[in-house]
Amino acid sequence: MEQLEAYFLEQPQRLISIGRALCLGAGAVMVVGLYGLVARTGVSAIQHGSSADAGLPSLAGMCPTFRTWWIPESSLGAIPYVTVMGAGFWLARLGRRIHAVYG
């Protein structure tokens, strides 16, 4: 653990880079999830018209050959990605603070 601390204290830019990568990756996955929601809503509207009781189809049902387990289909599915994004923000901020103190 001490080696890990020393690794990041030597160059705080490493923490900043890891934080940015986590934020960008989680953000990209959430954008893909938003596109998936738009596609699901569009397909549902085309299939069922203006029927109020028609549910949204799943992405796995719409694209059976595409692996969709990593795409959040609801706000509950986006919680892990929001957590990863928050961790990325925290790491980037910590790296900036370390850089400000230790230079």
N, C-alpha and C positions, 0 to 999 in steps of 0.2 A: 504494500500500500504506500509505503514511503517512496518507493521508486516511481510510482504513478504520480504522486504529488510533485516530486522533483521534476518529472517529465513535463508536466504542465506549467510548473512555475518557471522553468527555464525559458520556455517560449509560450506565453499566454495566447499567441495567435492560433495555436493548435486548438484550444478550447473554443475560441471564436469561430474557427472554421467548422468544428464539429457541430456547434450550435446552429450555425447557418445551414449546414447540410441537413440537420434534423428538421429545421423549420421549412426548408424548401421541399424536402421529400414529403413531409406530412401535408404540406399545403398542396402539393401536386396531386397527392392521392385524394384529398378532399375535393379538389376541382374535378377530378375524374368521377368521383361520386356524385357531384352536382350534375355533370353531363349525363351520368347514368339515370339520375332522377328525372331530368328533362326528357330523356329518351323513353323511360318507362311511362311518364305521364302522357307523352305524345302517342305512344302505342296504345295505351289504355283509352285515350280519347278517340282514336281512330276505330278501335275495335268495338267500343261500347257506346259511342256517341256521347250524349249528355246524361247517361244513366248515373244516378247518384250512388247507387249501391255497388258499382263496379270497382273492384279492388285493383291495385297496381300489380302488374306482372313482375316477377322477379327477373333480375338480370340473367341469372343462370337459366331460366326458362326461355328468355329471349335469345340468348347466345349460348347454346349448349356446348359448343366446342371451345369456347373461350373461358379461361379460368377467371372466375369473378370473386373468389373468396376474399380477396384483399380490398375490394371496392366497398366502401360503406354505403349501404342502401337506406339507412335511416339515421336519425340523430343519435340513437343509441350506438349504432355501429361506428359513428364518427368520434365517439368519446376517446378511444385509444389514440387516435391520430391527434386530437386536440391535446391530449396529455403529452404525447411526444413533441408536439409543437411547443408546448409550454416548457418542457425540459430543454428544448433547443434555445428558446429565448433566455432561459435562466443560465444555461452554460455560456452563451455569448455574452451576457451581461457580466457574469463572473469573470470571464476572460478579460473583458474591458477593464473591470475594477482591478484585477491583478496587474494588468499592463500599466494602469495609472499609478499604482502604488510602487511596483517594483521596476517599472520601465522596461 
